[in-house]
Amino acid sequence: MSDASQPASHQTILVDGKPRYHEPAPQGIDVEQFRQVVTSRRSVRKFTRKPIPREVLDDCLDMALLAPCSSGLQPWEFYVVRSPEKKAKLVKACMSQLAAKTAAELIVCVARTDRIDDFARKMLREWPMPDVPKLVQRYYQLIPYNYAPGPLNSFALVKKAAFAAGGLFAAVPRGPYTSSEVQLWAAKSTALACENLVLAFRAHGYDTCMMEGFDEVRVRKLLKLDDGAFPIMVVGAGERADDGVFWPQVRFERELFVHEV
Ligand SMILES: Cc1cc2nc3c(=O)[nH]c(=O)nc-3n(C[C@H](O)[C@H](O)[C@H](O)COP(=O)(O)O)c2cc1C
């Protein structure tokens, strides 16, 4: 039984006599339309000169921000590089790839490891329900310690050793502890947001090319990125040119990738 008088985000139902948050799973979504978005996405390396409408760009970025993210901590940033001078520099940093040169928009996708503490606190401040459950409170209070590698990975190595010992007796988290593991942690969630981004462009009739072929030092300098920010890819977006896809899509046989155990 749902309480329709409350905003959708605060609907509760009774489960075993206890009030529980309830968010129904929408049904009737057209899977064939979704499939078309997924299957028609290709890496496009040549775009027409048609600009992407501002509202489309914003909608795609908003959908990127809805990607799942580890601990809900949203360790990403998207720099839409619009100034012509900066764009020219970014194209060069992308080694003048045609996908960058012809793109109507260039978006640098950045994974961040330096906002974990801030965002853990923000999460507690902005928790979307009147009371923050005790478990949630404890979780976000602990997170800053969890993901802090310490100077020269010193905390990380202590945590690794402690959990390895505990791991002899029970399942334990094996990371992320070191700074490179935390970097990978942020990159994973950011890459998911990138996928949302490119699928959203496709759904709007535009195309993209993810690029990790760029000079990180130059991109860092261009965007004045600090140590805790890692550009993981540049997404070029625009309208697909007639010869924008260079060859048919290649995917190896399913058996190489999908296993039932
Ligand atoms: C992380 C990542 C980095 C990529 N970097 C580049 C790149 O620098 N330049 C490029 O032309 N394509 C790049 N690609 C596109 C891949 O080459 C492409 O996805 C792959 O060949 C499969 O083709 P499809 O995307 O059309 O299915 C990249 C893709 C990913 C996921």
The ligand as a Gaussian input file, in Angstrom:
#p B3LYP/6-31G(d) Opt

LIG

0 1
 C       38.071000       3.881000     -22.923000
 C       38.028000       4.003000     -24.407000
 C       38.979000       4.736000     -25.065000
 C       38.929000       4.904000     -26.453000
 N       39.841000       5.705000     -27.064000
 C       39.707000       5.962000     -28.380000
 C       40.537000       6.903000     -29.020000
 O       41.394000       7.537000     -28.417000
 N       40.356000       7.100000     -30.334000
 C       39.409000       6.455000     -31.065000
 O       39.298000       6.701000     -32.268000
 N       38.589000       5.555000     -30.471000
 C       38.709000       5.298000     -29.159000
 N       37.855000       4.428000     -28.540000
 C       36.811000       3.771000     -29.313000
 C       37.119000       2.291000     -29.514000
 O       38.153000       2.123000     -30.446000
 C       35.833000       1.620000     -29.946000
 O       34.889000       1.693000     -28.896000
 C       36.025000       0.161000     -30.320000
 O       36.855000       0.022000     -31.423000
 C       34.695000      -0.528000     -30.609000
 O       33.964000       0.152000     -31.612000
 P       32.474000       0.693000     -31.342000
 O       32.587000       1.709000     -30.219000
 O       32.053000       1.344000     -32.620000
 O       31.636000      -0.437000     -30.934000
 C       37.908000       4.264000     -27.183000
 C       36.945000       3.518000     -26.514000
 C       36.990000       3.397000     -25.146000
 C       35.912000       2.617000     -24.445000

